Amino acid sequence: MTDRFSIALAQINPTVGAITANIDRIRNARAEAAARGADLMVCPELAVTGYPPEDLVLKPFFLDVVERAVRELAAETADGGPALLVGAPWRDGGKRHNAALLLDGGRIAATRFKVDLPNYGVFDEKRLFDPGPLPGPINVRGLRLGVPICEDMWSADVIETLAESGAEILVVPNGSPFELGKHDQRVQLAVRRVTESGLPLIYVNQVGGQDELVFDGASFALGADRRLVAQAPAFVEHLLITRWERGEDDVWTCADTECVAPPDELEAVYAALVLALRDYVAKNRFPGVILGLSGGIDSALAAAIAVDALGAGRVHGVMMPSPHTAPESQEDAAESAELLGCRLDTVPILPAMEAFERMLRPAFAGRDPDVTEENIQARARGVTLMALSNKFGPMVLSTGNKSEMSVGYATLYGDLCGGFAVLKDVYKTTVYALARWRNAHVPEGALGPAGRVVPERVLVKAPTAELSPGQTDQDTLPPYEALDDILRCLIEEDLGVAEIVARGHAPEVVNAVWGMLHAAEYKRRQAPPGPKITRRQFGRERRYPITNGFGSLL
């Protein structure tokens, strides 16, 4: 039995599949934890492989590499430094588990397997892992730790079992993705588990971007009295040291340590988008990004995020005017680039428009111009960006937002092209709010300039695709304030017509929006990935059929 124990929370940013690099990250964090006097360092869920590893874990040769790496890391703990609690996929008795492994004294001293495998939203662990049995505590140098893994904390059964079998502190490794309101939800749930068990709780979360997910970290610890005793910063790697002491009543208490206040809503969303883009570009080894700068709000915000994530030298803007592009739009694009300090080139698309007009004139004979010619403009811009990307290497950054993606207000193989859509889960009204927020704040760790980065005129002018004379978005869409509210009701809340109408929307408008949402499914299936920030993003957690006869709500 021990009366004092120091636990390091290793909030690290692994890369899925990069086992050697992830082990090095764990090793470096352990060296820092040792220097700061830790007895144990806890890593996030599946930190060895990165989370989520998806179908990589179905490959036996992948698991062979994981096992060798873990055993080699375990051998290093014979040096007398901190014990390690690491997450890894692990085979046992012919089954494949999501495991937490205690490495100490040069060996794998204990294993615990995740019991509750999530199978909703972005999670599908039941097709990858077998559930473990209800666990008992792990003895770590005289301290009995309960180790529920991520989802095991979301219901009472696992923690009740651990408390009844003698656990003294709960340590929860997590791979919990960011979404609006998620941090408060985690803390409230942890408070509930502490209340039920009477035990302190340590929550260790992954940080970093992984395809369509971004992990915010924000690891924390609660005392047995439900008080927040430690809080790591969000959206950055961090090693948080907690020092615990056993009281006369055998209850462990944590000495005062750092408690960093979590960011507010807009700051958190902006930080999530920056981290998601930074990691997507870095982990996929792109030299930078290239994007169309149209003089509109979406491309202005996307460019600001890119410069904050990558630095101005790795962001290349391209203005691609047509005869329908207003001079003010070209001026606004130039001002955006100037404010951000990034490169801007101009490539007019009129020659491409004229070439297509000549090429298709015989086939289009007798037909008036319509949306076809508008889409040719968008696709000429897409081809231009992809050509520059192929020639020079930067990834095309798509700039469409969730409102447009929802109703199909985008051109397939045109403005939908790209490698990553940083605003894919951001509604248009939130785009404006984020732009205003960024003009007034400099995010911590941002590589972009202080002060205004989005031109004022861009924030106040009517949004338009400028594919025909005098065109605005509201020619074919409801005002964005109404559209976004209806979309939230349909996509994230699953509300019916009567409930949405009760919020002040006309039934025919709700039905029209539903029809557009339904009709655009085939476009979204071909859109680039983008980071999740809402409760339900397009992609793996919203699966609707393309061929779908349920097209009307009235």
Secondary structure, 3 states (H helix, E strand, C coil): CCCEEEEEEEECCCCCCCHHHHHHHHHHHHHHHHHCCCCEEECCCCCCCCCCCHHHHHCHHHHHHHHHHHHHHHHHHHHCCCEEEEEEEEEECCEEEEEEEEEECCEEEEEEECCCCCCCCCCCHHHCCCCCCCCCCEEECCEEEECCCHHHHCCHHHHHHHHHCCCCEEEEEECCECCCCHHHHHHHHHHHHHHHHCCCEEEEECEEEECCEEEEECCEEECCCCCEEEECCECCCEEEEEEEEECCCCCEEECCCCECCCCCHHHHHHHHHHHHHHHHHHHCCCCCEEEECCCCHHHHHHHHHHHHHHCHHHEEEEECCCCCCCHHHHHHHHHHHHHHCCEEEECCCHHHHHHHHHHHCCCCCCCCCCHHHHHHHHHHHHHHHHHHHHHHCCEEEECCCHHHHHHCCCCCCCCCCCCEECCCCCCHHHHHHHHHHHHHCCCCCCCCCCCCCCCHHHHHCCCCCCCCCCCCHHHCCCCHHHHHHHHHHHHCCCCCHHHHHCCCCCHHHHHHHHHHHHHCHHHHCCCCCCCCCCCCCCECCECCCCCCCCCCCC
